[in-house]
């Protein structure tokens, strides 16, 4: 099985944007996961619903909403374009934003699952001994929840690698620029390039299998 240069480019771009997406998502994911797992506050159910909404919305709908927000005439995109000259739509940055929105719920779910396993008694004991909330988080909650956090990160990363609908809406399918593995498979099917489809599907399947296996190893032990 010989991978072509175009396939290598699509695979490399997929890995790069997925890693960048994970870096972008991780800090807010930790914060939101901690709030949902450890805090009671008005609007908690609403926050959880908004975070999980991309899981049930068709990805194309999420991509269209991003397109409305980020285009030159959108609510956010117009401001960025007029003030800073930045245009996100149909750029690699649009890929990162699209896959971040779609995979963020999986990251948060893993973090919440991990943090919910941390006994509140241990956190309360640390506070009784004079630890600040930040110290409790970094010395008690985070170390004990690391399996769920890593599992969520792996799931979010693997979802980013395979995202299609939102990406094609807001970033397009530009070879060498915004064409990820999922988009490359779509293009190969449209062009009737069966050999390329088989190679890319095999690679995607192996990556997904490994990601799920690693998640199970971390979260179920």
Residue, then its C-alpha position, 0 to 999 in steps of 0.5 A: x500500500x503506497x500512499x500518495x503525496x496528496x494523501x500524506x498532505x491530507x493526513x499531515x494537515x489532519x494531525x496538525x489541526x487536530x493537535x492545535x484544536x486540542x491545545x485550544x480546547x483543553x483550557x476551557x474544557x478543563x474549566x467547563x468540566x470542573x464547573x459541571x462536575x464540581x459546582x452547583x449554580x443557576x443555569x448549570x443545566x443550560x450550560x451543559x445543554x449548550x456544551x453538548x448541543x454539537x453532539x446532536x446537531x447535524x455537523x452541517x448545521x454547526x458549520x453553517x452557524x459558524x459560517x454566519x458568525x465568522x464570514x466577512x459579513x458575520x457578527x464576529x467575522x465582520x469585526x475581525x476583518x474590519x479591525x484586524x484584516x483577519x478572515x477565518x473562512x476557507x482557511x486552516x484556522x477555520x478548520x481548527x475552529x470547526x473541529x474544535x466546536x464539534x469535538x469539544x463536547x467529547x473532551x468535556x464529557x471525559x473531563x466531567x466523568x473523571x472529575x466526578x470520580x474524585x471523592x468530595x471528602x478528599x477535596x474538603x479535607x484539603x480545604x480544611x487543612x488550608x489549601x486554596x481552591x486553586x491548590x485543591x484543584x491542581x493537587x487533588x482533583x486534577x491528579x485523581x481525575x487524570x484518567x478521565x481527562x486523558x480519555x476525553x482528550x483522546x476522544x476529542x482528538x480522534x473526533x477532530x481527525x474525522x470531522x467532515x460536515x462542519x469543516x466543509x461548510x466553513x473551511x471548504x475542501x481546498x487541497x493542501x490548505x483545508x483538505x483533511x482526511x475526511x474531505x480527501x475521502x469525499x473527493x476521492x469518492x467523487x473522482x472514482x479513485x477507489x484505491x485512494x479511498x481504500x487507503x484513507x478509509x483504512x488509515x481512518x479506521x485504524x486511528x479511530x480503533x486505536x483512539x477508542x482502545x486507548x480511551x477504554x484503557x484509561x477510563x475503565x481501569 
